[in-house]
Amino acid sequence: MVDKILYLIQQSGVLMLMPRSHNKQLGTTFDNVASHSHHVAIIAYCLTRMEGLSHENAMKATTIAVFHDLAEARTGDLDFVAKHYGHNNEEQAVKDQFSGIKFGKDLEDLLKEYEEIETIESKCAKDADSLEQLYQEWVLMWQGNKLAQKWFESDFKDRVPGLRTKSARVIANKMKDSNPQEWWWSQFVKDDMAIDREKLLGKM
């Protein structure tokens, strides 16, 4: 069983080497499948708490999000064009990944829950996946990528209304009216007076 667990860890490491498939369309993306899953997990936790659920519920949604693309270590990541011509057998990949691991059934059940999208945790994880894609497009748009801007505007119109939680729609709208630097600008440069002038000019 230890070998199987090591193999699972190795597969998760493969995701750090896999660029997202949208790289060939957007060109200037900065993410890979592992970083995407990490970000989805954080968003899923936040959405679940915003929906009024407990820390335990949010940790379940986080776990779902962490594992939601693990099968791509075996199947690869088909982009929007490739999905018109091919199909990844992710269900089989999931079974093979967790086969022979004592806790494998628990993880398999979580991913089944994710695909069925019936529980609030799975809905938050699904919405987090969509928001993370929107985030990538949003950041690249602000960096001047016109293709990303086209994607962002299209996704905002077509995907955001279909988000399954109110909290995800709130975050999407807040994102649209913000910018990727606001998190530190609002704290440290508020009203241009939050930072001591000497520090700002690098004289300390």
N, C-alpha and C positions, 0 to 999 in steps of 0.2 A: 504493500500500500504506500510505503514511503516513496518508492519509485514513481508511482502514479501521481502523487502530490507534487514531486519535483517536476514531473513532466508538465503538470498544470501550471506551475510557476514559470517554467520555461516558455510555455505558450503565451502567458500574459506578457512576458518580456518581449516577445515578437511584436506586440502591438506598438512598442516604442520605436520600432524600425519601419512601421508602415505609415507612409503619408496618407492622408485622407484622399479619397478618389477625386474630390472636387478640385484638387490641386491642378489637374490638367486643364480645367476650365477657367479657374480664377487666377492661376499663375503665381500669385504672390502670397499664398496661404502660409501660415506659420505653425500649423498644428499637425499632429499625427493621431492615430486611432487611440493610443493610450492617453494622450493629453485631453482628447475629446471626452473619453470616458470619465476621467478625473473631474473635468469641469461639469459634465452632466450630473455627476454624483453630488457635487456641492449645490448645484441649482435644485436638484431633486429634494435635498434636505430642506433648503429654504422654502420651496413651494409647499412642502408638506406641513411645515410649521405655520406658514402663512394661512394655510387652510384650517388651522385650529387643531391639528393633530398633535400627538405626544412626541416626545423625543424618541421613544421606541418605534413608533410608526415611521418617523422620519429616517431612522437608521435602517429600517427595512427598505424604504424607497431608495436610500443611498446605496445599499448593497445591490439592489436590482440594477441601479444605474451603473455601478462599477463593473458588473458582469455583462451588461446588455449587449456589448459588441465583442465579447471574448471569442465567439465562434469565428470571427473574421480572421483570427490567427490561422485557421485552417481553410476557410472559404475565400478569403480576400474580401475586398470592399468594392462591390459593383456600384458604379456611378449611375446617374439617371439615364444615360444613353444605353449603357451595357445591360441594364435591367430589362430593356425591350427585347434583348436577344438571348439572354441567359438567365439561369436561376440557380442561386446557391442553396444547397440542401443544408440550411443552418440547423434544422431539427436533428438531423443525423450527426452533424458536427458537435452539437451540444451533448448528445448521448455518448459519443465517443470520448469527448473531453472529460466527462465525469465518471465514465465507466471504471469500476474497480476502486473507487474512492468511497469510504464509509459515509461521508457527508455529501456525496455527489447528488443523491436524490433530492436533498434539500435545495441545492443550487439549481438543479433542473426544474424543480417545482417553481422556484422564483422566476426563472426565465419564461416558463409557461404562463405564469401569472402576468408577466410583462406583455406577452403577446396577446393575451385575452383582453387586457385593458378593462377589467371590471372593478377591481378594487381601487380605492383612492390612492394607495401607494403606487400602483402601476400607472394610474393616470398622471400622477405627479412626475413619475420617471419618464413617461412618454412626452409630456409637455416639456420637461427639462431637456430632452433630446432635441426637440424642435427649437427651443430657446437658444440652445448652444449653437445650433447651425445659424440662427439669426444673429447671434453675437459675433460669429466669425465674419459674416457678411458686413455687419455694422462697423466693426473695427477696420476692415479693409476699405470700406467705403470712405471712412474718415481719413484714411491714408491716401486717398485719391484713386482707388481702383474703381473704374467706371463699370466694369463687369459686376463687381460685388455690389455696387449701388443698384444696378438693375435687378440683381437677385434679391437684394434686401427689400426693395420696393414691391417686387412681385410676391415674395413670401409674406410680407406684412399684410398685403391685401388678401392673399389666398389662404395662408396658413394660420395667421393669428386668430381670425374669427372662429376657426375650428378647434382651437385649444380647449382642452377638457376641463380646465380649472379657471376660476375667476382670477386667482392669484397670478397665473401665467400670463393672462391677458394684461393685468395691471403692470407686471414687469416689462412686457413687450412695449406697452405704450410709454412707460417711463424711459425705457431705453431709447425709443424713437426721439424723445424730447431732450435727451442728454448727449454726452459725448464720452469717449473712452478714457479721458483724462480727468473727468469731473470728481472721481473718488478722492483724489489727492488735492486737486485744486480747491475744492470746497472746504477742505479741512485746513490746508496750510497757507492758502493765498486768499482767504476770504476777505473781501473788500480791500484787497491789496495791502492789508495792514496786519495780517495774522502772523507774518514772519518779521522778526526784527530786521531793520534795514541793513545792519551790518552783516547779519547772516546771509541775507538775500544777495548781497554784493560779494560774499565770500571773503570778508575781511576778518573773520574770527577763526 
